[in-house]
Amino acid sequence: MITARMSRPIKVLFLSGATIAVAAIISACGTERIKVPASNPDHPGAILFSQRCSGCHTLSYAATHGSASNARTREITNGPNFDVRCERPVARVLYAIENGGFSGAIMPQNVVVGQQAIEVAKFVADYAGRQAPKAPGVTPCIDQPVGTVPTPVASAATTTTTATTPAVTTTTTPANTKKASAKAKKGAKPAPKKP
């Protein structure tokens, strides 16, 4: 391609141009953008999903492609493809984030925590399963309820409360007494015999 008659500056210019063209083509790969608009409340969750979950999960709305497309070349870290897998309600997604998926074998627990976990869970619940094939007798993901995020339970370390227990009253009936004495006789050791 490069002939011997070309001068050195033209050869350098030609090779530099070819290198720049190849670099531009390579850099264009992987430039898919998040499809959730910045004005959408799910946008922060899409960004977090793209940053933290892209290596293992596919969800086109977050521009991620971590799931295996071929079962024969699948790796152990390839997670579910959320383009076709419905993940609802949001409490289920939050459970998976907190507990390392549903098996707890591969996905790390608490990959995002607190408010970030809630944002990711809402995003996944809203956008997962939108490309799932229609199957007879199966409710499409878009028609299933998204649900709400469960209210967090206050931990004992952050709140101090005094608990009072009401007095417990029990009533004894002859049947209960008979059962209790029968249990006591079963568990009681026999008295030693005197000679």
C-alpha positions as CSV (number, residue, x, y, z in Angstrom):
1,M,0.0,0.0,0.0
2,I,2.7,2.4,0.9
3,T,5.0,2.5,-2.1
4,A,8.7,3.1,-2.0
5,R,8.3,6.3,-4.2
6,M,6.4,8.1,-1.4
7,S,8.4,10.6,0.5
8,R,8.9,10.2,4.2
9,P,6.6,13.0,5.3
10,I,3.8,11.7,3.2
11,K,4.3,8.2,4.7
12,V,4.2,9.6,8.2
13,L,1.1,11.6,7.4
14,F,-0.6,8.6,5.8
15,L,0.2,6.3,8.8
16,S,-0.9,9.0,11.3
17,G,-4.2,9.4,9.5
18,A,-4.7,5.6,9.5
19,T,-3.9,5.4,13.2
20,I,-6.4,8.2,14.0
21,A,-9.1,6.6,11.9
22,V,-8.6,3.2,13.7
23,A,-8.6,5.0,17.1
24,A,-11.9,6.8,16.2
25,I,-13.5,3.5,15.2
26,I,-12.4,1.8,18.3
27,S,-13.4,4.6,20.6
28,A,-16.9,4.6,19.0
29,C,-17.5,1.2,20.4
30,G,-19.3,1.3,23.8
31,T,-20.5,4.8,23.5
32,E,-24.1,3.8,24.1
33,R,-25.8,6.3,26.4
34,I,-28.3,5.9,29.2
35,K,-31.8,6.1,27.7
36,V,-33.5,7.5,30.8
37,P,-33.8,11.3,30.5
38,A,-32.1,13.4,33.1
39,S,-35.5,14.9,34.1
40,N,-36.8,11.4,35.0
41,P,-36.7,10.5,38.7
42,D,-35.2,7.1,37.7
43,H,-32.1,8.8,36.1
44,P,-29.9,8.6,39.2
45,G,-30.7,4.9,39.6
46,A,-29.8,4.3,35.9
47,I,-26.5,6.0,36.4
48,L,-25.7,3.9,39.5
49,F,-26.8,0.8,37.7
50,S,-24.5,1.6,34.9
51,Q,-21.6,2.2,37.2
52,R,-22.1,-0.7,39.7
53,C,-24.0,-3.4,37.8
54,S,-22.9,-3.2,34.2
55,G,-20.2,-5.9,34.5
56,C,-22.8,-8.6,35.2
57,H,-26.2,-7.4,34.0
58,T,-27.8,-6.3,30.8
59,L,-30.3,-3.5,30.8
60,S,-30.4,-1.3,27.6
61,Y,-32.0,1.6,29.4
62,A,-28.8,1.9,31.5
63,A,-26.5,1.1,28.5
64,T,-25.2,-2.1,30.1
65,H,-24.4,-5.4,28.5
66,G,-23.0,-7.7,31.2
67,S,-25.2,-10.8,30.7
68,A,-24.1,-13.6,28.5
69,S,-25.7,-13.7,25.0
70,N,-24.6,-17.3,24.4
71,A,-25.1,-20.0,27.1
72,R,-22.0,-21.9,25.8
73,T,-19.6,-18.9,26.4
74,R,-21.3,-17.8,29.6
75,E,-19.1,-17.0,32.6
76,I,-20.1,-17.5,36.3
77,T,-20.4,-13.8,36.8
78,N,-22.9,-13.2,34.0
79,G,-26.1,-12.2,35.7
80,P,-29.7,-12.0,34.4
81,N,-30.6,-10.0,31.3
82,F,-33.0,-7.4,32.7
83,D,-34.2,-6.4,29.2
84,V,-36.1,-9.7,29.1
85,R,-36.4,-10.6,32.8
86,C,-39.2,-8.9,34.8
87,E,-38.1,-7.7,38.2
88,R,-41.2,-6.5,40.1
89,P,-42.2,-5.5,42.7
90,V,-39.5,-3.0,43.8
91,A,-39.3,-4.7,47.3
92,R,-38.0,-7.8,45.5
93,V,-35.3,-5.9,43.7
94,L,-34.3,-4.2,46.9
95,Y,-34.1,-7.6,48.6
96,A,-31.8,-8.9,45.8
97,I,-29.5,-5.8,46.2
98,E,-29.2,-6.2,50.0
99,N,-28.7,-10.0,49.9
100,G,-26.6,-10.6,46.9
101,G,-29.3,-11.7,44.5
102,F,-31.5,-14.6,45.4
103,S,-28.9,-17.3,45.7
104,G,-26.2,-15.1,47.4
105,A,-23.5,-17.1,45.6
106,I,-22.1,-14.6,43.1
107,M,-23.5,-11.1,43.4
108,P,-22.0,-9.2,46.3
109,Q,-24.3,-8.1,49.1
110,N,-25.1,-4.4,49.4
111,V,-23.4,-3.4,46.1
112,V,-25.3,-0.1,46.7
113,V,-26.7,0.8,50.1
114,G,-29.2,3.3,51.6
115,Q,-30.9,5.8,49.3
116,Q,-28.7,4.6,46.4
117,A,-30.0,1.1,46.7
118,I,-33.6,2.4,46.7
119,E,-32.8,4.5,43.5
120,V,-31.4,1.4,41.7
121,A,-34.3,-0.8,42.9
122,K,-36.8,1.7,41.6
123,F,-35.0,2.0,38.2
124,V,-34.8,-1.7,37.7
125,A,-38.4,-2.3,38.7
126,D,-39.6,0.4,36.3
127,Y,-37.5,-0.6,33.3
128,A,-36.7,-4.4,33.5
129,G,-38.6,-6.8,31.4
130,R,-39.8,-4.3,28.7
131,Q,-38.3,-6.4,25.9
132,A,-39.6,-9.8,27.2
133,P,-41.3,-11.9,24.6
134,K,-45.0,-12.3,25.0
135,A,-46.0,-15.7,26.4
136,P,-49.6,-16.9,26.6
137,G,-51.0,-16.9,30.1
138,V,-48.2,-14.7,31.4
139,T,-48.9,-11.1,32.5
140,P,-46.5,-8.7,30.7
141,C,-44.0,-7.0,33.0
142,I,-45.3,-3.6,32.1
143,D,-48.8,-4.6,33.4
144,Q,-47.5,-5.9,36.7
145,P,-47.6,-3.5,39.7
146,V,-44.2,-1.9,40.6
147,G,-45.1,-1.6,44.2
148,T,-43.5,0.7,46.8
149,V,-40.3,0.7,48.7
150,P,-40.8,-0.7,52.2
151,T,-40.2,1.7,55.0
152,P,-36.9,1.1,56.8
153,V,-37.0,-0.5,60.2
154,A,-35.3,1.7,62.8
155,S,-32.3,-0.1,64.3
156,A,-31.8,-0.4,68.0
157,A,-28.4,1.4,67.7
158,T,-30.0,4.6,66.4
159,T,-33.1,4.8,68.5
160,T,-33.7,4.2,72.1
161,T,-37.1,3.1,73.2
162,T,-38.5,1.8,76.4
163,A,-40.6,-1.2,75.9
164,T,-43.3,-2.1,78.4
165,T,-45.0,-5.5,78.4
166,P,-48.5,-5.8,79.7
167,A,-49.2,-8.4,82.4
168,V,-49.9,-11.7,81.0
169,T,-52.8,-13.6,82.5
170,T,-53.4,-17.3,82.0
171,T,-56.4,-19.3,82.8
172,T,-56.1,-22.8,83.9
173,T,-58.8,-25.3,83.0
174,P,-59.0,-28.8,84.2
175,A,-58.0,-30.1,80.8
176,N,-54.9,-27.9,80.8
177,T,-54.0,-29.0,84.3
178,K,-54.4,-32.6,83.4
179,K,-52.1,-32.2,80.4
180,A,-49.5,-30.2,82.4
181,S,-49.4,-32.9,85.1
182,A,-49.0,-35.6,82.5
183,K,-46.1,-33.8,80.9
184,A,-44.5,-33.3,84.3
185,K,-44.8,-37.0,85.1
186,K,-43.2,-37.9,81.8
187,G,-40.2,-35.7,82.4
188,A,-39.9,-36.4,86.1
189,K,-37.2,-38.8,87.3
190,P,-38.5,-41.6,89.4
191,A,-37.9,-41.3,93.1
192,P,-35.2,-43.6,94.5
193,K,-36.6,-46.6,96.2
194,K,-35.9,-47.0,99.9
195,P,-34.9,-50.4,101.2
